[in-house]
Amino acid sequence: MNYMPQKLGVWEMSVLALLKEAPMHPYQMLRLLRLRHKDEILVLRRGSLYHAIARLMRSALIAIEKTGREGKRPERTTYRISPAGLTAFLQELRKIVATPRRESSEFMAAMSFLVHLSPKESCRYLKERAQSLELEIKQRTSGMAAASTHVARINLIESEFLLAMLAAELTWVGKLEKEIRSGKLSWDLRAVLLEAAASRKAAASRRR
């Protein structure tokens, strides 16, 4: 019985997208991913690629096209997408594009604990984050400009999205830092903890 994953990960989607173009061996896949600057969304490691290929093979979403050797090069296996793989890829792609997913991030989690830093400390580290975001935006904008001379815009659309998200985060972080620095947003950890303790005590009393 074939194992069909409930959700295709980004590596599985990448392999299926490449094999939808043509049968390929893993070296070709990595070369194309680098050429198309997909390191924006993938950490380009051979291990991750081969694990994805193995999962897709177990699911019968891809199949071996041929195994052969060219000259003195090592033997390579060329894969092709299966009809089931094409169906699964397009279904997952349509679902991802159409349905927003509320995916948490490390930074989002850190914001829920910001109260444990003083307002002064928070301003300092938020300002550092804003500076890092500005640098990353500058570097990625430059990289996109260079890449656009080699590939069509559609191949860089995920980079556009990433830049938009970084810009939105920079705006929000800058606004938050200013509000804390001006005193518009302030807090006292001791008071917050006392209030939390009182709330726990009241909840325990209600359960008795």
Secondary structure, DSSP 8 states (H G I E B T S, - for coil): -----SS--HHHHHHHHHHHHS-B-HHHHHHHHHHTTGGGT----HHHHHHHHHHHHHTTSEEEEEEE--TTS--EEEEEE-HHHHHHHHHHHHHHHHS------HHHHHHTTGGGS-HHHHHHHHHHHHHHHHHHHHHHHHHHHHHTTTS-GGGGHHHHHHHHHHHHHHHHHHHHHHHHHHTSS---HHHHHHHHHHHHHHHHHHH-
